[in-house]
Amino acid sequence: MTANPKDDTSHPHVQLVCVEINRFRRLQSVIAPIDPKTTVFVGANNSGKTSVLNAIRTVSYTHLRAH
């Protein structure tokens, strides 16, 4: 994640550029580049789409609580 220097420091902007997930739920190894405009996860039922989002949410929540 990278901070956007154009925003004021009281509310920094965080932008995901790539997600790497290892051994989270049923996901063993996932590397997903994130486009700044649109990223779509497509797959069959039970293929891990929601697990990717949950991994991002878990890290984001943990990061926010630490600061």
C-alpha positions, -999 to +999 in steps of 0.1 A: +000+000+000+012+035-008+002+068+006-009+096-017+012+127-009-015+151-024-038+145+006-034+163+038-016+144+066-047+142+089-065+120+064-039+101+043-051+083+012-040+047+009-040+030-024-036-007-030-014-015-059-010-052-054-022-079-031-002-110-021-019-136+000-003-167+014-022-194+033-053-175+042-084-197+045-085-218+013-061-196-006-025-209-008-007-183-029-024-154-047-008-123-063-033-099-076-023-065-092-049-038-084-059-013-110-065+022-096-097+025-115-114-009-116-105-044-104-129-073-108-125-107-093-142-134-114-144-171-106-167-200-099-186-204-067-163-213-038-131-203-057-119-177-032-132-143-044-147-135-010-116-148+008-094-122-012-117-094+000-117-108+036-079-109+036-078-072+025-103-063+051-084-081+078-051-064+070-068-030+066-086-033+100-054-045+117-034-017+102-060+010+112-062-003+148-024-001+151-024+036+142 
